[in-house]
Amino acid sequence: MDLETLRNTPRWDWPEEAGELLLDTLANEKASESDRLLATELASELVVMSDELADRSEEHTSELQSRQY
């Protein structure tokens, strides 16, 4: 499964490995900025939320915000 498929799949139908896909994308510095933004957005869904995912998502959001200034 990829991020676009995940985006278009109802949250209750996400596979168990959805959280890992999001974590991997957020940790991958070679992933495109659009993929990392999408992963950050999808990481806020309760079906995948975990402390580790919240931390990674917050780190990525802070990184993007610092680039804008």
Secondary structure, 3 states (H helix, E strand, C coil): CCHHHHHCCCHHHCCCCHHHHHHHHHHCCCCCHHHHHHHHHHCCCCCCCCHHHHHHHHHHHHHHHHHHC
